[in-house]
Amino acid sequence: MTKDYLKFRNSIKKDENLSLEEGYMLELIFDYYNTSCGYAYPSYETLMSDLKTKRKAKVSKLLKSLVKKGYISITKVGKKNTYKLLKYLSLNNPVDSNGKPPIDGQIHYTDITDEEKEVIELGFTQKQAKSLLQVAKDKVDKIVKAFNYAKEKGADNIYSYTLWAINNISKIKNILKPVDNENWNPKTKFDNFEPRQYNWDSLEERLLGWDA
């Protein structure tokens, strides 16, 4: 099954029963929705980051409001919440190459490219993957390098920092300083060979113009 993003967002935009924040929360759940499983399961930390808030209470309030209004249901699975959409989940019924519907539980990826899959595996949403690929001109290796740089710097918002690193990759390359490779460990399947390591603190200072 595939998700109809345009139809979903148009439906939310026209729904006067939703506040602006409730509508955005519903879009986030839709972004993380796994049509194969039939629910979304983003963590509170992920939702807090996407909403740009440090208050769990705000996330909880919005989720409870959507439950009360009948837009979602919440089920506890272990220590995690799963969120099932009850309204506006427009699904297209795909067929396999043999012309028959896919078997139960089979994931259908007609709406996701191979490049998007690779970026999503890093922990980004499909929407974020599309945006990163557009900026990186579909070069996944460029995204991976920017992602690893963002992780190395301990960025709070990995997506925004990765996006910044992609846009500034030439500046980063021009002022890199090699350091000891002794503690190198690969972080992704794209990083399975030992690269040069760099003095990231010095790099950041020079990018910000602090290094005279």
MDTraj code that builds the backbone (N, CA, C; nanometers):
import mdtraj as md
import numpy as np

residues = "MET THR LYS ASP TYR LEU LYS PHE ARG ASN SER ILE LYS LYS ASP GLU ASN LEU SER LEU GLU GLU GLY TYR MET LEU GLU LEU ILE PHE ASP TYR TYR ASN THR SER CYS GLY TYR ALA TYR PRO SER TYR GLU THR LEU MET SER ASP LEU LYS THR LYS ARG LYS ALA LYS VAL SER LYS LEU LEU LYS SER LEU VAL LYS LYS GLY TYR ILE SER ILE THR LYS VAL GLY LYS LYS ASN THR TYR LYS LEU LEU LYS TYR LEU SER LEU ASN ASN PRO VAL ASP SER ASN GLY LYS PRO PRO ILE ASP GLY GLN ILE HIS TYR THR ASP ILE THR ASP GLU GLU LYS GLU VAL ILE GLU LEU GLY PHE THR GLN LYS GLN ALA LYS SER LEU LEU GLN VAL ALA LYS ASP LYS VAL ASP LYS ILE VAL LYS ALA PHE ASN TYR ALA LYS GLU LYS GLY ALA ASP ASN ILE TYR SER TYR THR LEU TRP ALA ILE ASN ASN ILE SER LYS ILE LYS ASN ILE LEU LYS PRO VAL ASP ASN GLU ASN TRP ASN PRO LYS THR LYS PHE ASP ASN PHE GLU PRO ARG GLN TYR ASN TRP ASP SER LEU GLU GLU ARG LEU LEU GLY TRP ASP ALA".split()
xyz = np.array([
    [0.0829, -0.1191, 0.0000],
    [0.0000, 0.0000, 0.0000],
    [0.0871, 0.1251, 0.0000],
    [0.0386, 0.2314, -0.0597],
    [0.1136, 0.3561, -0.0666],
    [0.0327, 0.4702, -0.0073],
    [0.1009, 0.5729, 0.0386],
    [0.0349, 0.6865, 0.1014],
    [0.0181, 0.8004, 0.0007],
    [-0.0983, 0.8625, 0.0038],
    [-0.1265, 0.9761, -0.0833],
    [-0.1016, 1.1037, -0.0032],
    [0.0217, 1.1555, -0.0096],
    [0.0603, 1.2707, 0.0708],
    [-0.0240, 1.3940, 0.0395],
    [-0.0406, 1.4222, -0.0894],
    [-0.1108, 1.5435, -0.1299],
    [-0.2553, 1.5429, -0.0805],
    [-0.3235, 1.4316, -0.0989],
    [-0.4636, 1.4221, -0.0577],
    [-0.4771, 1.4336, 0.0935],
    [-0.3837, 1.3707, 0.1661],
    [-0.3882, 1.3763, 0.3122],
    [-0.3724, 1.5192, 0.3624],
    [-0.2724, 1.5905, 0.3105],
    [-0.2462, 1.7257, 0.3585],
    [-0.3554, 1.8242, 0.3165],
    [-0.4114, 1.8036, 0.2013],
    [-0.5230, 1.8891, 0.1594],
    [-0.6440, 1.8693, 0.2492],
    [-0.6665, 1.7451, 0.2918],
    [-0.7790, 1.7159, 0.3813],
    [-0.7602, 1.7845, 0.5156],
    [-0.6374, 1.7799, 0.5678],
    [-0.6086, 1.8428, 0.6967],
    [-0.6225, 1.9945, 0.6880],
    [-0.5761, 2.0506, 0.5768],
    [-0.5807, 2.1956, 0.5583],
    [-0.7249, 2.2469, 0.5604],
    [-0.8179, 2.1666, 0.5105],
    [-0.9576, 2.2081, 0.5033],
    [-1.0357, 2.1754, 0.6304],
    [-0.9756, 2.1010, 0.7221],
    [-1.0451, 2.0562, 0.8428],
    [-1.0438, 2.1665, 0.9485],
    [-1.1583, 2.2295, 0.9709],
    [-1.1686, 2.3392, 1.0670],
    [-1.1746, 2.2894, 1.2108],
    [-1.1837, 2.1590, 1.2298],
    [-1.1894, 2.1009, 1.3637],
    [-1.0503, 2.0837, 1.4246],
    [-0.9477, 2.1090, 1.3441],
    [-0.8096, 2.0921, 1.3894],
    [-0.7416, 2.2275, 1.4089],
    [-0.6697, 2.2419, 1.5200],
    [-0.5869, 2.3605, 1.5375],
    [-0.4631, 2.3445, 1.4492],
    [-0.3863, 2.4521, 1.4362],
    [-0.2660, 2.4473, 1.3528],
    [-0.1685, 2.3423, 1.4059],
    [-0.1492, 2.3385, 1.5371],
    [-0.0556, 2.2441, 1.5967],
    [-0.1073, 2.1007, 1.5890],
    [-0.2371, 2.0821, 1.6054],
    [-0.2949, 1.9484, 1.5926],
    [-0.2779, 1.8957, 1.4506],
    [-0.2997, 1.9849, 1.3527],
    [-0.2833, 1.9452, 1.2133],
    [-0.1399, 1.9063, 1.1834],
    [-0.0450, 1.9810, 1.2409],
    [0.0966, 1.9494, 1.2176],
    [0.1341, 1.8167, 1.2827],
    [0.0817, 1.7926, 1.4033],
    [0.1085, 1.6652, 1.4706],
    [0.0520, 1.5488, 1.3880],
    [-0.0659, 1.5682, 1.3312],
    [-0.1267, 1.4635, 1.2493],
    [-0.0418, 1.4374, 1.1247],
    [0.0145, 1.5427, 1.0674],
    [0.1031, 1.5260, 0.9515],
    [0.2295, 1.4499, 0.9895],
    [0.2822, 1.4759, 1.1098],
    [0.4005, 1.4039, 1.1557],
    [0.3718, 1.2550, 1.1688],
    [0.2575, 1.2219, 1.2267],
    [0.2196, 1.0812, 1.2409],
    [0.2061, 1.0174, 1.1031],
    [0.1505, 1.0939, 1.0082],
    [0.1372, 1.0422, 0.8727],
    [0.2741, 1.0184, 0.8085],
    [0.3672, 1.1119, 0.8324],
    [0.5030, 1.0978, 0.7781],
    [0.5689, 0.9687, 0.8265],
    [0.5461, 0.9348, 0.9528],
    [0.6096, 0.8168, 1.0118],
    [0.5240, 0.6905, 0.9965],
    [0.4098, 0.7032, 0.9277],
    [0.3158, 0.5911, 0.9194],
    [0.3706, 0.4774, 0.8338],
    [0.3699, 0.3583, 0.8903],
    [0.4139, 0.2383, 0.8194],
    [0.2900, 0.1649, 0.7701],
    [0.2629, 0.1733, 0.6404],
    [0.1402, 0.1140, 0.5871],
    [0.1402, -0.0382, 0.5944],
    [0.2587, -0.0970, 0.6042],
    [0.2664, -0.2424, 0.6173],
    [0.2211, -0.2869, 0.7563],
    [0.2632, -0.2102, 0.8575],
    [0.2242, -0.2422, 0.9957],
    [0.0862, -0.1873, 1.0296],
    [0.0500, -0.0762, 0.9666],
    [-0.0791, -0.0156, 0.9965],
    [-0.0740, 0.0845, 1.1102],
    [0.0446, 0.1348, 1.1417],
    [0.0562, 0.2345, 1.2475],
    [0.1914, 0.3059, 1.2375],
    [0.2039, 0.4154, 1.3143],
    [0.3313, 0.4887, 1.3245],
    [0.3860, 0.4677, 1.4647],
    [0.5175, 0.4772, 1.4805],
    [0.5747, 0.4563, 1.6142],
    [0.6945, 0.5479, 1.6410],
    [0.6823, 0.6780, 1.6116],
    [0.7921, 0.7691, 1.6465],
    [0.8017, 0.7854, 1.7978],
    [0.9208, 0.8052, 1.8486],
    [0.9395, 0.8248, 1.9922],
    [0.8959, 0.9655, 2.0313],
    [0.8755, 0.9865, 2.1609],
    [0.8424, 1.1203, 2.2105],
    [0.9544, 1.2178, 2.1759],
    [1.0788, 1.1712, 2.1874],
    [1.1932, 1.2580, 2.1579],
    [1.1910, 1.3041, 2.0126],
    [1.1530, 1.2116, 1.9211],
    [1.1443, 1.2470, 1.7794],
    [1.0357, 1.3506, 1.7554],
    [0.9189, 1.3292, 1.8163],
    [0.8078, 1.4229, 1.7997],
    [0.8410, 1.5583, 1.8614],
    [0.9089, 1.5578, 1.9753],
    [0.9500, 1.6834, 2.0385],
    [1.0468, 1.7602, 1.9478],
    [1.1402, 1.6893, 1.8867],
    [1.2359, 1.7528, 1.7966],
    [1.1656, 1.8118, 1.6748],
    [1.0732, 1.7349, 1.6168],
    [1.0014, 1.7828, 1.4984],
    [0.9135, 1.9032, 1.5303],
    [0.8581, 1.9058, 1.6521],
    [0.7730, 2.0173, 1.6940],
    [0.8544, 2.1343, 1.7490],
    [0.9880, 2.1125, 1.7579],
    [1.0781, 2.2154, 1.8108],
    [1.0374, 2.2588, 1.9523],
    [1.0153, 2.1603, 2.0379],
    [0.9817, 2.1863, 2.1771],
    [1.0605, 2.0917, 2.2665],
    [1.0859, 2.1339, 2.3890],
    [1.1527, 2.0492, 2.4871],
    [1.0537, 1.9999, 2.5928],
    [0.9254, 2.0278, 2.5709],
    [0.8217, 1.9931, 2.6684],
    [0.7443, 1.8684, 2.6244],
    [0.7620, 1.7598, 2.6994],
    [0.6864, 1.6382, 2.6712],
    [0.5366, 1.6625, 2.6893],
    [0.5045, 1.7524, 2.7820],
    [0.3633, 1.7809, 2.8106],
    [0.2911, 1.8345, 2.6870],
    [0.3624, 1.9115, 2.6054],
    [0.3004, 1.9669, 2.4846],
    [0.2672, 1.8564, 2.3858],
    [0.3615, 1.7626, 2.3684],
    [0.3378, 1.6500, 2.2786],
    [0.2216, 1.5665, 2.3299],
    [0.2214, 1.5387, 2.4601],
    [0.1157, 1.4586, 2.5209],
    [-0.0210, 1.5246, 2.5036],
    [-0.0271, 1.6563, 2.5225],
    [-0.1532, 1.7301, 2.5098],
    [-0.2087, 1.7204, 2.3683],
    [-0.1216, 1.7364, 2.2676],
    [-0.1670, 1.7294, 2.1285],
    [-0.2159, 1.5895, 2.0920],
    [-0.1424, 1.4869, 2.1377],
    [-0.1817, 1.3487, 2.1084],
    [-0.3160, 1.3147, 2.1730],
    [-0.3325, 1.3558, 2.2996],
    [-0.4588, 1.3284, 2.3696],
    [-0.5752, 1.3993, 2.3022],
    [-0.5500, 1.5207, 2.2529],
    [-0.6554, 1.5958, 2.1839],
    [-0.6970, 1.5258, 2.0549],
    [-0.5990, 1.4720, 1.9794],
    [-0.6300, 1.4002, 1.8549],
    [-0.7057, 1.2711, 1.8828],
    [-0.6740, 1.2068, 1.9946],
    [-0.7478, 1.0858, 2.0346],
    [-0.8918, 1.1229, 2.0679],
    [-0.9089, 1.2281, 2.1481],
    [-1.0418, 1.2719, 2.1907],
    [-1.1293, 1.3108, 2.0717],
    [-1.0679, 1.3717, 1.9699],
    [-1.1437, 1.4146, 1.8520],
    [-1.1635, 1.3022, 1.7507],
    [-1.1037, 1.1852, 1.7777],
    [-1.1268, 1.0693, 1.6918],
    [-1.0378, 1.0577, 1.5702],
    [-0.9216, 1.1290, 1.5708],
    [-0.8327, 1.1240, 1.4548],
    [-0.7302, 1.0106, 1.4640],
    [-0.6950, 0.9741, 1.5874],
    [-0.5970, 0.8665, 1.6059],
    [-0.6355, 0.7810, 1.7254],
    [-0.5760, 0.6623, 1.7334],
    [-0.5833, 0.5808, 1.8549],
    [-0.4401, 0.5486, 1.8947],
    [-0.4175, 0.5312, 2.0245],
    [-0.2838, 0.5038, 2.0754],
    [-0.2827, 0.3704, 2.1481],
    [-0.1875, 0.2858, 2.1119],
    [-0.1724, 0.1553, 2.1756],
    [-0.0311, 0.1422, 2.2300],
    [-0.0213, 0.0952, 2.3519],
    [0.1099, 0.0752, 2.4141],
    [0.1647, -0.0611, 2.3745],
    [0.2848, -0.0644, 2.3174],
    [0.3528, -0.1894, 2.2825],
    [0.4880, -0.1885, 2.3536],
    [0.4969, -0.2655, 2.4625],
    [0.6166, -0.2600, 2.5446],
    [0.6258, -0.1242, 2.6096],
    [0.7380, -0.0543, 2.5875],
    [0.7556, 0.0796, 2.6423],
    [0.7272, 0.1885, 2.5393],
    [0.6839, 0.1466, 2.4188],
    [0.6631, 0.2432, 2.3115],
    [0.5158, 0.2566, 2.2768],
    [0.4787, 0.3751, 2.2307],
    [0.3436, 0.3988, 2.1809],
    [0.3381, 0.3744, 2.0310],
    [0.2278, 0.3188, 1.9840],
    [0.2024, 0.3114, 1.8403],
    [0.0770, 0.3931, 1.8123],
    [0.0764, 0.4611, 1.6986],
    [-0.0316, 0.5533, 1.6655],
    [-0.1008, 0.5092, 1.5368],
    [-0.2300, 0.4849, 1.5472],
    [-0.3077, 0.4408, 1.4311],
    [-0.3961, 0.5559, 1.3839],
    [-0.3881, 0.5879, 1.2564],
    [-0.4718, 0.6930, 1.1982],
    [-0.6131, 0.6406, 1.1757],
    [-0.7114, 0.7174, 1.2185],
    [-0.8517, 0.6779, 1.2027],
    [-0.9232, 0.7601, 1.0959],
    [-0.8603, 0.8695, 1.0514],
    [-0.9196, 0.9545, 0.9484],
    [-0.8137, 0.9945, 0.8458],
    [-0.8575, 1.0148, 0.7241],
    [-0.7764, 1.0740, 0.6183],
    [-0.6591, 0.9897, 0.5704],
    [-0.6502, 0.8621, 0.6075],
    [-0.5421, 0.7799, 0.5544],
    [-0.5875, 0.7218, 0.4214],
    [-0.5587, 0.7948, 0.3141],
    [-0.5985, 0.7528, 0.1798],
    [-0.4922, 0.6603, 0.1243],
    [-0.5297, 0.5380, 0.0933],
    [-0.4346, 0.4384, 0.0457],
    [-0.4685, 0.3933, -0.0951],
    [-0.3661, 0.3801, -0.1755],
    [-0.3820, 0.3213, -0.3079],
    [-0.3507, 0.1735, -0.2985],
    [-0.4237, 0.0899, -0.3669],
    [-0.3990, -0.0534, -0.3644],
    [-0.3116, -0.0922, -0.4829],
    [-0.1836, -0.1202, -0.4603],
    [-0.0925, -0.1525, -0.5699],
    [-0.1041, -0.2983, -0.6114],
    [-0.0389, -0.3320, -0.7196],
    [-0.0308, -0.4713, -0.7643],
    [0.1143, -0.5045, -0.7874],
    [0.1469, -0.6343, -0.7794],
    [0.2820, -0.6790, -0.8062],
    [0.3050, -0.6871, -0.9562],
    [0.4260, -0.7267, -0.9922],
    [0.4616, -0.7367, -1.1333],
    [0.3761, -0.8392, -1.2063],
    [0.3153, -0.9322, -1.1319],
    [0.2282, -1.0321, -1.1953],
    [0.0841, -0.9845, -1.2073],
    [0.0594, -0.8597, -1.1661],
    [-0.0741, -0.8035, -1.1785],
    [-0.1675, -0.8363, -1.0639],
    [-0.1182, -0.9079, -0.9633],
    [-0.2015, -0.9480, -0.8497],
    [-0.1675, -0.8618, -0.7282],
    [-0.2629, -0.8460, -0.6348],
    [-0.2353, -0.7688, -0.5130],
    [-0.1240, -0.8349, -0.4328],
    [-0.0427, -0.7575, -0.3618],
    [0.0640, -0.8155, -0.2801],
    [0.0056, -0.8964, -0.1659],
    [0.0803, -0.9958, -0.1183],
    [0.0319, -1.0791, -0.0096],
    [0.0299, -0.9982, 0.1186],
    [-0.0465, -1.0429, 0.2186],
    [-0.0583, -0.9713, 0.3447],
    [0.0783, -0.9524, 0.4087],
    [0.1030, -0.8305, 0.4550],
    [0.2283, -0.8033, 0.5230],
    [0.3415, -0.7654, 0.4300],
    [0.3211, -0.7766, 0.3004],
    [0.4271, -0.7428, 0.2061],
    [0.4381, -0.5914, 0.1929],
    [0.5594, -0.5394, 0.2050],
    [0.5810, -0.3948, 0.1940],
    [0.5899, -0.3554, 0.0472],
    [0.5198, -0.2493, 0.0114],
    [0.5213, -0.2026, -0.1271],
    [0.5949, -0.0697, -0.1337],
    [0.6962, -0.0611, -0.2188],
    [0.7825, 0.0551, -0.2209],
    [0.7703, 0.1380, -0.3483],
    [0.6560, 0.1329, -0.4147],
    [0.6444, 0.2058, -0.5404],
    [0.6597, 0.3561, -0.5222],
    [0.6350, 0.4057, -0.3975],
    [0.6458, 0.5495, -0.3750],
    [0.7794, 0.5887, -0.3152],
    [0.8745, 0.4955, -0.3044],
    [1.0048, 0.5240, -0.2461],
    [1.1148, 0.4783, -0.3414],
    [1.2064, 0.5686, -0.3766],
    [1.3175, 0.5323, -0.4642],
    [1.4262, 0.4619, -0.3832],
    [1.5192, 0.3975, -0.4532],
    [1.6297, 0.3302, -0.3846],
    [1.7130, 0.4300, -0.3049],
    [1.7340, 0.5491, -0.3619],
    [1.8116, 0.6514, -0.2928],
    [1.7409, 0.6951, -0.1650],
    [1.6084, 0.7113, -0.1728],
    [1.5316, 0.7500, -0.0547],
    [1.5407, 0.6431, 0.0539],
    [1.5344, 0.5162, 0.0139],
    [1.5451, 0.4071, 0.1120],
    [1.6760, 0.4171, 0.1888],
    [1.7858, 0.4437, 0.1170],
    [1.9171, 0.4490, 0.1802],
    [1.9256, 0.5648, 0.2792],
    [1.8661, 0.6776, 0.2441],
    [1.8680, 0.7935, 0.3332],
    [1.7754, 0.7700, 0.4528],
    [1.6598, 0.7087, 0.4286],
    [1.5654, 0.6771, 0.5366],
    [1.6295, 0.5843, 0.6388],
    [1.7160, 0.4936, 0.5914],
    [1.7840, 0.4004, 0.6822],
    [1.8743, 0.4730, 0.7817],
    [1.9113, 0.5969, 0.7518],
    [1.9926, 0.6755, 0.8438],
    [1.9085, 0.7322, 0.9580],
    [1.7753, 0.7230, 0.9444],
    [1.6859, 0.7716, 1.0500],
    [1.6007, 0.8907, 1.0098],
    [1.6040, 0.9293, 0.8813],
    [1.5239, 1.0417, 0.8349],
    [1.3866, 0.9949, 0.7876],
    [1.2891, 1.0854, 0.7866],
    [1.1588, 1.0553, 0.7294],
    [1.1690, 1.0605, 0.5768],
    [1.0670, 1.0099, 0.5082],
    [1.0701, 1.0141, 0.3624],
    [1.0699, 1.1589, 0.3126],
    [0.9959, 1.2449, 0.3810],
    [0.9913, 1.3858, 0.3430],
    [1.1298, 1.4489, 0.3558],
    [1.1980, 1.4189, 0.4661],
    [1.3330, 1.4713, 0.4870],
    [1.4307, 1.4135, 0.3853],
    [1.4153, 1.2837, 0.3547],
    [1.5027, 1.2187, 0.2571],
    [1.4895, 1.2852, 0.1202],
    [1.3667, 1.3142, 0.0801],
    [1.3449, 1.3801, -0.0489],
    [1.4142, 1.5165, -0.0526],
    [1.4021, 1.5913, 0.0585],
    [1.4617, 1.7245, 0.0653],
    [1.6138, 1.7169, 0.0601],
    [1.6715, 1.6225, 0.1356],
    [1.8168, 1.6084, 0.1376],
    [1.8703, 1.5666, 0.0011],
    [1.8002, 1.4756, -0.0637],
    [1.8428, 1.4298, -0.1957],
    [1.8353, 1.5419, -0.2984],
    [1.7359, 1.6262, -0.2851],
    [1.7229, 1.7380, -0.3782],
    [1.8405, 1.8342, -0.3635],
    [1.8762, 1.8644, -0.2386],
    [1.9879, 1.9555, -0.2128],
    [2.1208, 1.8928, -0.2549],
    [2.1342, 1.7609, -0.2299],
    [2.2588, 1.6903, -0.2615],
    [2.2643, 1.6427, -0.4058],
    [2.1620, 1.6770, -0.4844],
    [2.1532, 1.6372, -0.6250],
    [2.1610, 1.4845, -0.6400],
    [2.0846, 1.4160, -0.5518],
    [2.0691, 1.2699, -0.5538],
    [2.1978, 1.1933, -0.5226],
    [2.2962, 1.2588, -0.4624],
    [2.4205, 1.1911, -0.4258],
    [2.4123, 1.1456, -0.2813],
    [2.3834, 1.0160, -0.2628],
    [2.3641, 0.9608, -0.1285],
    [2.4925, 0.9697, -0.0465],
    [2.6074, 0.9469, -0.1112],
    [2.7339, 0.9497, -0.0374],
    [2.7597, 1.0875, 0.0230],
    [2.7145, 1.1912, -0.0447],
    [2.7296, 1.3276, 0.0053],
    [2.6443, 1.3477, 0.1311],
    [2.5235, 1.2894, 0.1288],
    [2.4344, 1.2981, 0.2441],
    [2.4934, 1.2227, 0.3626],
    [2.5501, 1.1050, 0.3358],
    [2.6089, 1.0224, 0.4417],
    [2.7247, 1.0959, 0.5089],
    [2.8105, 1.1599, 0.4286],
    [2.9228, 1.2343, 0.4842],
    [2.8728, 1.3497, 0.5710],
    [2.7711, 1.4200, 0.5226],
    [2.7149, 1.5316, 0.5993],
    [2.6478, 1.4808, 0.7264],
    [2.5800, 1.3663, 0.7163],
    [2.5129, 1.3057, 0.8318],
    [2.6151, 1.2660, 0.9382],
    [2.7242, 1.2020, 0.8960],
    [2.8278, 1.1606, 0.9906],
    [2.8924, 1.2822, 1.0584],
    [2.9071, 1.3896, 0.9819],
    [2.9628, 1.5127, 1.0386],
    [2.8688, 1.5681, 1.1459],
    [2.7378, 1.5683, 1.1164],
    [2.6386, 1.6177, 1.2127],
    [2.6386, 1.5337, 1.3398],
    [2.6487, 1.4008, 1.3243],
    [2.6531, 1.3108, 1.4401],
    [2.7800, 1.3353, 1.5208],
    [2.8909, 1.3560, 1.4503],
    [3.0199, 1.3787, 1.5152],
    [3.0157, 1.5046, 1.6010],
    [2.9403, 1.6056, 1.5542],
    [2.9310, 1.7316, 1.6263],
    [2.8263, 1.7275, 1.7365],
    [2.7527, 1.6159, 1.7480],
    [2.6512, 1.6035, 1.8525],
    [2.5337, 1.6967, 1.8312],
    [2.4945, 1.7153, 1.7056],
    [2.3863, 1.8086, 1.6728],
    [2.2538, 1.7656, 1.7351],
    [2.1789, 1.8628, 1.7886],
    [2.0473, 1.8334, 1.8451],
    [1.9464, 1.8022, 1.7346],
    [1.9515, 1.8797, 1.6284],
    [1.8622, 1.8585, 1.5152],
    [1.9451, 1.8024, 1.3987],
    [1.9507, 1.6711, 1.3896],
    [2.0356, 1.6052, 1.2909],
    [1.9978, 1.6455, 1.1485],
    [1.8679, 1.6544, 1.1208],
    [1.8241, 1.6889, 0.9846],
    [1.8749, 1.8271, 0.9435],
    [1.8532, 1.9279, 1.0288],
    [1.8943, 2.0643, 0.9954],
    [2.0458, 2.0746, 0.9805],
    [2.1191, 2.0067, 1.0694],
    [2.2650, 2.0136, 1.0643],
    [2.3172, 1.9421, 0.9399],
    [2.2543, 1.8281, 0.9061],
    [2.2946, 1.7560, 0.7853],
    [2.2700, 1.8419, 0.6617],
    [2.1554, 1.9082, 0.6590],
    [2.1222, 1.9971, 0.5475],
    [2.2247, 2.1091, 0.5368],
    [2.2627, 2.1663, 0.6512],
    [2.3641, 2.2723, 0.6512],
    [2.4972, 2.2181, 0.5996],
    [2.5365, 2.0997, 0.6456],
    [2.6651, 2.0416, 0.6057],
    [2.6694, 2.0140, 0.4557],
    [2.5581, 1.9719, 0.3974],
    [2.5529, 1.9473, 0.2527],
    [2.5763, 2.0784, 0.1772],
    [2.5099, 2.1829, 0.2232],
    [2.5227, 2.3129, 0.1571],
    [2.6607, 2.3755, 0.1745],
    [2.7351, 2.3292, 0.2766],
    [2.8665, 2.3872, 0.3055],
    [2.9787, 2.2856, 0.2907],
    [2.9521, 2.1787, 0.2145],
    [3.0500, 2.0703, 0.2024],
    [3.1819, 2.1186, 0.1426],
    [3.1770, 2.2144, 0.0506],
    [3.3006, 2.2640, -0.0117],
    [3.3850, 2.3410, 0.0888],
    [3.3212, 2.4182, 0.1762],
    [3.3936, 2.4921, 0.2793],
    [3.4590, 2.3949, 0.3762],
    [3.3854, 2.2891, 0.4104],
    [3.4386, 2.1898, 0.5034],
    [3.5611, 2.1225, 0.4439],
    [3.5545, 2.0850, 0.3180],
    [3.6661, 2.0150, 0.2522],
    [3.7900, 2.1023, 0.2433],
    [3.7710, 2.2329, 0.2235],
    [3.8847, 2.3221, 0.2032],
    [3.9663, 2.3490, 0.3288],
    [3.9089, 2.3250, 0.4472],
    [3.9809, 2.3586, 0.5697],
    [3.9934, 2.2407, 0.6645],
    [3.9794, 2.1198, 0.6141],
    [3.9922, 2.0020, 0.6989],
    [4.1360, 1.9841, 0.7460],
    [4.1511, 1.9456, 0.8723],
    [4.2826, 1.9189, 0.9294],
    [4.2891, 1.7729, 0.9723],
    [4.3793, 1.6924, 0.9168],
    [4.3885, 1.5531, 0.9575],
    [4.4286, 1.5403, 1.1038],
    [4.3727, 1.4395, 1.1742],
    [4.4132, 1.4038, 1.3089],
    [4.4304, 1.2543, 1.3165],
    [4.4548, 1.2046, 1.4351],
    [4.4845, 1.0627, 1.4551],
    [4.3695, 0.9737, 1.4124],
    [4.3984, 0.8657, 1.3378],
    [4.2972, 0.7705, 1.2921],
    [4.2740, 0.6561, 1.3909],
    [4.3415, 0.6612, 1.5022],
    [4.3460, 0.5449, 1.5907],
    [4.2084, 0.5000, 1.6384],
    [4.1193, 0.5949, 1.6677],
    [3.9900, 0.5600, 1.7248],
    [3.8782, 0.5573, 1.6229],
    [3.9120, 0.5434, 1.4963],
    [3.8091, 0.5428, 1.3917],
    [3.7243, 0.4178, 1.3969],
    [3.5914, 0.4370, 1.3835],
    [3.4972, 0.3254, 1.3723],
    [3.3949, 0.3611, 1.2662],
    [3.3638, 0.2705, 1.1721],
    [3.2629, 0.3002, 1.0694],
    [3.1260, 0.3164, 1.1316],
    [3.0450, 0.4125, 1.0790],
    [2.9131, 0.4379, 1.1339],
    [2.8009, 0.3865, 1.0458],
    [2.8259, 0.3708, 0.9158],
    [2.7224, 0.3222, 0.8260],
    [2.7852, 0.2287, 0.7250],
    [2.7001, 0.1630, 0.6456],
    [2.7514, 0.0714, 0.5444],
    [2.8270, 0.1443, 0.4345],
    [2.8107, 0.2792, 0.4273],
    [2.8825, 0.3565, 0.3266],
    [3.0211, 0.3962, 0.3778],
    [3.0479, 0.3707, 0.5044],
    [3.1694, 0.4166, 0.5669],
    [3.2513, 0.2965, 0.6130],
    [3.2663, 0.1966, 0.5240],
    [3.3309, 0.0717, 0.5623],
    [3.4791, 0.0680, 0.5263],
    [3.5379, 0.1851, 0.4983],
    [3.6815, 0.1937, 0.4793],
    [3.7323, 0.3085, 0.5661],
    [3.8583, 0.3022, 0.6065],
    [3.9099, 0.4002, 0.7012],
    [3.9410, 0.5318, 0.6328],
    [3.8653, 0.6367, 0.6650],
    [3.8899, 0.7682, 0.6036],
    [3.9880, 0.8480, 0.6877],
    [4.0267, 0.9654, 0.6363],
    [4.1033, 1.0572, 0.7191],
    [4.0114, 1.1142, 0.8261],
    [4.0656, 1.1425, 0.9434],
    [3.9898, 1.2055, 1.0502],
    [4.0334, 1.3509, 1.0614],
    [3.9484, 1.4318, 1.1248],
    [3.9741, 1.5742, 1.1248],
    [3.9538, 1.6369, 1.2616],
    [4.0147, 1.7513, 1.2798],
    [3.9987, 1.8281, 1.4017],
    [3.8704, 1.9096, 1.3890],
    [3.7588, 1.8525, 1.4389],
    [3.6277, 1.9143, 1.4154],
    [3.6122, 2.0472, 1.4895],
    [3.6713, 2.0598, 1.6103],
    [3.6593, 2.1851, 1.6843],
    [3.7264, 2.2991, 1.6083],
    [3.8463, 2.2710, 1.5538],
    [3.9155, 2.3721, 1.4750],
    [3.8373, 2.4055, 1.3493],
    [3.7791, 2.2998, 1.2891],
    [3.6997, 2.3190, 1.1679],
    [3.5818, 2.4113, 1.1936],
    [3.5098, 2.3876, 1.3024],
    [3.3924, 2.4681, 1.3303],
    [3.4316, 2.6125, 1.3580],
    [3.5420, 2.6335, 1.4316],
    [3.5869, 2.7687, 1.4606],
    [3.6205, 2.8448, 1.3334],
    [3.6824, 2.7753, 1.2372],
    [3.7213, 2.8417, 1.1115],
    [3.5993, 2.8712, 1.0263],
    [3.4989, 2.7814, 1.0291],
    [3.3760, 2.8064, 0.9541],
    [3.3019, 2.9288, 1.0102],
    [3.3086, 2.9454, 1.1425],
    [3.2385, 3.0566, 1.2056],
    [3.3215, 3.1840, 1.2068],
    [3.4452, 3.1753, 1.1557],
    [3.5296, 3.2933, 1.1489],
    [3.5973, 3.3301, 1.2767],
    [3.6070, 3.2294, 1.3700],
    [3.6693, 3.2584, 1.4994],
    [3.8215, 3.2405, 1.4949],
    [3.8707, 3.1699, 1.3945],
    [4.0137, 3.1404, 1.3871],
    [4.0847, 3.2493, 1.3084],
    [4.1661, 3.3258, 1.3745],
    [4.2320, 3.4400, 1.3070],
    [4.3348, 3.3925, 1.2077],
])
top = md.Topology()
chain = top.add_chain()
for i, resn in enumerate(residues, 1):
    res = top.add_residue(resn, chain, resSeq=i)
    for name in ("N", "CA", "C"):
        top.add_atom(name, md.element.get_by_symbol(name[0]), res)
traj = md.Trajectory(xyz[None], top)
